[in-house]
Amino acid sequence: MLRNIGLALATVGGTVLTAPIALPLVVSSIGGYLAVAGGVLSAVSQLTSLNDDFNAVQ
């Protein structure tokens, strides 16, 4: 669930950053923050799910 939210945030942020029109600096900054936050959220979500799988094997 968190991974999907992270991927959505990263997608929205990337879309805002690569918009073909000139956007205000505030909007571009928010897009960058969304992309970074989405990437971090997805990575953390993957790490915790990998640990759960590893603990289940032991």
C-alpha angles and dihedrals in degrees: 000000000000090000090057092049089050092050091049092050091049091049094050091046092049091048092052091048094050096043111142092226129069110263128192116270092248092057092048091049091050089050090054092049091049091051093050094044091049092050093049093046092050093047094049091047091052092049094052093047091049090053091051090053092047093050091049091058094054 
